[in-house]
Amino acid sequence: MTTEKKRITFIINPISGTQKKDHLPQLINEMIDHEQFDVELRTTEYAGHAAELARQFATEGTDVVVAVGGDGTVNEVARSLVHTETALGIIPCGSGNGLARHLCLPIDMRKALQVINNCRIEAFDYGVINDLPFFCTCGMGFDAFISLKFAEAGKRGPVTYIENVLKEGLRYRPEQYEIIDDNGSARYKAFLIACANASQYGNNAYIAPGATMKDGLMDVIIMEPFDALEAPQIAADLFMKTLGNNSKIKTFRTKSIHIKRSQPGAIHYDGDPIMTGTDIDVSIEHLGIRIVTNPDIQEDMAQPNQVLNAFSDFFNNINNVREDIQDNLEKSGRRIQAINKVLLRKLRN
């Protein structure tokens, strides 16, 4: 008896991340199980094209649509697949790969294609901020501001991201927020507010180490103002999965919140920035997206050595860009030097 083949489409973003993808079509055709899948490959040509293609293939009843790119490409494809029978596959080749890392999907392309061949599909939650779907994190304040700077930078990758964080972090001014949920309202002066469906921003920086994509809740993280001497510990906690232990961090879980802030500004959804007004709504849609998962590893199970390696890479990247940062920051140079000394001392300890 012949089993009917599944229809699978790979949507490739040729400019995401920092890797060339000229070899990908050949690699996909070599690695994919042609006895199981009828395969189609499409390449995006402009911003938003991945969302259009994914919507088309979902309407046609394609079984799996695979996003080949970074977090932005994954978001575009995924938001067109919510509440459909079409599953999302991910071949991560961006600069952060937050959702792929949370789900413990391989970053190595060959191994990621093996996961696609296994084709184990599960349902997961996703979030919505002001009608914009997100699958990892969204937020406002400093992380949205940095997302805006990162988008304007032209260059991708962790070095560019860290350079922007160090350049702008000491100059950023916290804002006033009112958060309203089922338990009432509270006011905060915050450096940032993040709403997490998954555990990390990307690059194994864990903004919500305990987050799971199956509980119907988001983790809300409020980072209160801090000074330059406290910044290294917050950076360390991000990579060591201990942010919740930091005295500058307030967290809680909820299905939905309404946020009022003092002035309009940027928000981000999965790292993509957009300008919006003073009122922001965030909610979770329970088990609204089907995703091809790793059959060997469950979500949120990154090994300690993976986290330590990411932590070490983070500091190595800081060292690589230190001289450029100091050249461009005459007024803040002494404070940057002090931060770097503390960071390196903590790393040696």
Secondary structure, DSSP 8 states (H G I E B T S, - for coil): -----EEEEEEE-TTSSSS--TTHHHHHHHHS-TTTEEEEEEE--STTHHHHHHHHHHHTT-SEEEEEESHHHHHHHHHTTTTSS-EEEEEE-SS--HHHHHTT--SSHHHHHHHHHH-EEEEEEEEEETTEEESSEEEEEHHHHHHHHHHHHS--SHHHHHHHHHHHHTT---EEEEEEETTEEEEEEESEEEEESSS-SBTTB-SSTT--TTSS-EEEEEE----TTTHHHHHHHHHHT-GGGSTTEEEEEESEEEEEESS-EEEEETTEEEEE-SEEEEEEEEEEEEEEE-TT--TT---HHHHHHHHHHHHHHHHHHHHHHHHH-TTTHHHHHHHHHHHHHHHH-
